[in-house]
Amino acid sequence: MKKWLRGLRNRHRDFDPIFIAGAMGSGTSLVAVALAERFDAGGLAYESALHVAADSPLRIQAVKDFESIRAYEDSILPRADWNVEAARESLLRLYRRTATGDSRRVIDKGPNTNQVRAEFLAQCFPTAHFVAIFRDPVVNIEGFRRKWETFGDDTLEENIRFWAELHRRLLDTGSALGDRLNIVEYETLVNAPDAMLETLGQRLGLARGHSAIDLPDRPNEPGMGVRSFVGGHVSVESGANAEAYERIGSDFAEQIRSALDPIHQTLQERALRPPA
């Protein structure tokens, strides 16, 4: 069904979103697609900040359109003059265009944006839940620099600063969101995907279901798109972290760890763990 026709059919529907947050390249696609596939969700709003209406305060440009990390970061930060009702309505319009099921629960995947805007999004949807995924910062920053030209052209120090700021904001927001925030470690998800997803589903109050997910613009190639997404089904790839360490080299890896280990350790302490 065409999106405009879905929007017309769903024009009076309300939704209770689950915002998938995290740094780009940290596993947000994996979590979002896996939850939408495994559980009864009304739909999947993929890269919501890129696809919300152009007049929405939440709309962003692609990373490649910016000359520096700081210019990109400034463009995604919440503004004091944003209107809650206008932002909420623009997201509801997007959800109505993408909804394919009957559930009120819609998965909203927005790397970077959902993380830095979590407090504002919680004002827009007071009953929303958040799933924030984080990854080994060496691996994550290697991905920043390899996949996104704006980050690859900038300094390693700026990449480190961006990762730190993104995750400090997550930790600062955690107290305000309380048990509506679930922090997930990518490496734990890879090691125990079924247990972690079942734990998440229970915490989010999701009923079991199954949907084949269509992401035609996401190539299933090493280092590109959703690597573990094939034919409408998602699985978990292992070995990606080791490959990233080899690519980035020991000197850069040590510089990243030295700067970011304290934040990474705090995230690990607060991360959700499935039952043994």
C-alpha positions in Angstrom: 0.0 0.0 0.0 1.3 3.5 -0.9 2.3 5.7 2.0 -0.2 8.4 1.2 -3.0 5.8 1.2 -1.8 4.4 4.6 -1.8 8.0 6.0 -5.4 8.5 4.8 -6.5 5.1 6.3 -4.7 5.8 9.6 -5.5 9.5 9.8 -7.3 9.3 13.2 -4.9 6.8 14.8 -2.7 7.6 17.8 0.5 5.8 18.6 2.7 5.0 21.5 6.3 5.0 20.1 9.4 3.1 21.2 12.3 5.3 20.3 15.4 3.5 19.3 18.4 5.7 20.1 22.2 5.4 19.9 25.1 6.6 17.9 25.0 5.8 14.2 26.7 2.5 13.5 26.1 1.2 17.0 23.3 -1.3 16.2 20.2 0.8 16.1 19.1 -0.7 12.8 19.6 -4.2 14.2 17.5 -3.5 17.3 14.8 -1.7 15.5 14.3 -4.3 12.8 14.6 -7.2 15.2 11.9 -5.8 17.5 9.6 -4.9 14.6 10.1 -8.4 13.1 9.7 -10.4 16.3 6.9 -8.5 18.1 3.5 -7.1 17.3 4.4 -3.5 16.3 2.2 -1.1 14.4 5.0 -0.2 12.1 8.7 0.8 11.7 9.6 4.5 11.2 13.1 4.0 9.9 15.4 7.1 10.1 12.5 9.1 11.2 14.3 12.5 11.4 15.2 12.2 7.7 11.6 11.3 6.7 9.4 13.5 8.9 7.7 16.3 7.0 10.0 19.1 5.8 8.2 21.7 7.9 8.8 19.7 11.1 11.3 21.1 13.6 12.6 17.5 13.9 13.6 17.2 10.2 17.4 17.0 9.5 19.7 16.8 6.6 21.9 13.8 5.9 25.3 13.7 7.5 27.1 14.0 4.2 25.6 17.5 3.7 27.8 19.0 6.5 31.4 20.1 6.3 32.3 19.3 9.9 31.1 17.2 12.8 30.3 20.3 14.9 28.1 21.7 12.1 26.2 18.4 11.9 25.9 18.2 15.7 24.6 21.7 16.0 21.9 20.8 13.4 20.5 17.9 15.4 20.4 19.4 18.9 17.0 20.3 20.3 16.1 24.0 20.3 14.5 26.0 23.1 11.8 27.3 20.7 10.6 23.9 19.5 6.9 23.4 19.9 5.9 20.1 21.5 2.5 19.8 19.8 3.9 20.6 16.4 6.7 18.1 16.7 4.3 15.4 18.1 1.8 16.0 15.2 4.6 15.7 12.6 5.7 12.4 14.0 2.2 11.1 14.2 1.8 11.9 10.5 4.9 9.9 9.7 3.7 7.0 11.8 0.3 7.0 10.1 2.1 6.8 6.7 4.3 3.9 7.8 1.9 1.9 10.0 1.1 -1.5 8.6 -0.3 -3.2 11.7 -3.0 -2.6 14.2 -0.9 -2.1 17.3 -0.4 1.4 18.9 3.3 0.6 19.4 5.4 1.9 16.6 9.2 1.5 16.4 10.9 4.8 15.7 14.6 4.4 14.8 16.7 7.6 14.8 20.4 7.2 15.5 22.0 10.3 17.0 18.8 12.3 16.9 16.7 10.2 19.2 19.6 10.2 21.7 20.2 13.9 21.9 16.5 14.7 21.7 15.2 12.1 24.2 14.0 14.6 26.8 12.1 16.6 24.2 10.6 13.4 22.6 9.5 12.3 26.1 7.5 15.6 26.3 5.9 14.9 22.9 5.0 11.3 24.0 4.8 11.1 27.8 4.2 7.3 27.7 7.0 6.5 25.1 9.7 4.1 25.9 13.4 4.4 24.8 15.9 1.7 23.9 19.4 3.1 23.6 22.1 0.9 22.3 25.8 1.5 22.7 28.9 -0.2 21.3 32.6 -0.5 22.0 33.8 3.1 21.2 36.8 2.0 19.2 34.6 0.0 16.9 31.9 2.7 16.8 34.4 5.5 15.9 36.1 3.3 13.3 32.7 3.0 11.7 32.1 6.8 11.9 35.3 7.5 10.0 34.9 4.7 7.4 31.2 5.1 6.6 30.5 8.8 6.8 32.8 11.2 4.8 32.1 14.2 7.1 33.5 12.2 10.1 36.3 10.6 8.1 37.5 14.1 7.0 37.4 15.5 10.5 40.0 14.8 13.2 40.0 11.8 15.5 39.7 14.1 18.4 36.4 15.5 17.0 35.1 12.0 16.5 36.0 11.2 20.1 34.4 14.4 21.4 31.1 13.6 19.5 30.9 10.1 20.8 31.5 11.3 24.4 28.9 14.1 24.1 26.3 11.8 22.6 26.6 9.3 25.5 26.9 11.9 28.2 23.6 13.2 27.1 22.1 9.7 27.3 23.4 9.2 30.9 22.1 12.7 31.9 18.7 11.9 30.5 18.5 8.5 32.2 17.3 9.9 35.5 14.4 11.8 33.9 13.2 8.8 31.9 13.5 6.3 34.7 12.4 2.7 33.8 11.2 3.9 30.4 14.8 3.9 29.3 16.5 0.6 28.5 20.2 0.7 27.8 21.5 -2.2 25.7 25.1 -3.2 25.0 25.7 -4.2 21.4 28.2 -6.9 22.4 25.7 -8.5 24.8 23.0 -8.5 22.1 25.4 -10.3 19.7 26.3 -12.9 22.3 22.8 -13.6 23.4 20.4 -12.2 20.8 17.3 -14.2 21.6 17.5 -13.7 25.4 18.2 -10.0 25.0 15.3 -9.5 22.6 12.9 -11.4 24.8 13.9 -9.4 27.8 13.4 -6.2 25.9 10.0 -7.3 24.6 8.9 -8.1 28.1 10.1 -4.7 29.5 8.5 -2.9 26.6 5.2 -4.7 27.0 5.2 -6.0 23.5 3.1 -8.9 22.4 4.7 -11.6 20.2 4.0 -11.4 16.5 5.9 -11.6 13.2 6.3 -9.3 10.3 8.7 -9.4 7.3 10.5 -6.1 7.1 11.2 -4.5 3.8 14.3 -2.2 3.6 15.2 -2.1 -0.1 17.6 0.8 0.3 19.9 -1.0 2.9 22.5 -3.2 1.2 23.5 -6.4 2.9 27.3 -6.0 2.4 30.2 -5.9 4.9 30.4 -2.4 6.4 27.2 -1.2 4.6 23.6 -1.0 5.7 22.2 -3.7 7.9 24.7 -6.4 7.4 22.6 -9.2 9.0 19.4 -8.3 7.2 18.4 -10.8 4.5 15.1 -11.4 2.8 12.9 -9.7 5.4 14.6 -11.5 8.4 17.3 -10.3 10.7 20.1 -12.3 12.4 23.2 -11.2 14.3 26.7 -11.1 12.7 29.7 -11.9 14.9 33.2 -10.9 14.2 32.6 -7.3 13.2 34.3 -5.8 16.2 37.6 -7.7 15.6 37.6 -6.5 12.0 37.2 -2.9 13.1 40.1 -3.2 15.5 42.3 -4.4 12.7 41.3 -1.6 10.4 41.8 1.3 12.9 45.1 0.2 14.3 46.5 0.0 17.8 47.6 3.6 18.2 44.2 5.1 17.4 42.5 2.3 19.4 44.5 3.2 22.4 43.8 6.9 22.1 40.0 6.2 21.9 40.1 3.9 24.9 42.1 6.3 27.0 39.5 9.1 26.4 36.3 7.1 26.5 36.8 4.1 28.8 35.2 5.8 31.8 32.0 6.6 29.9 32.0 3.2 28.3 32.3 1.5 31.7 29.4 3.6 33.2 27.2 2.5 30.2 28.1 -1.1 30.8 27.2 -0.8 34.5 23.8 0.6 33.6 23.1 -1.8 30.7 20.2 -4.2 30.7 21.3 -7.9 31.2 19.1 -10.8 30.2 18.7 -13.6 32.7 21.4 -16.2 32.7 
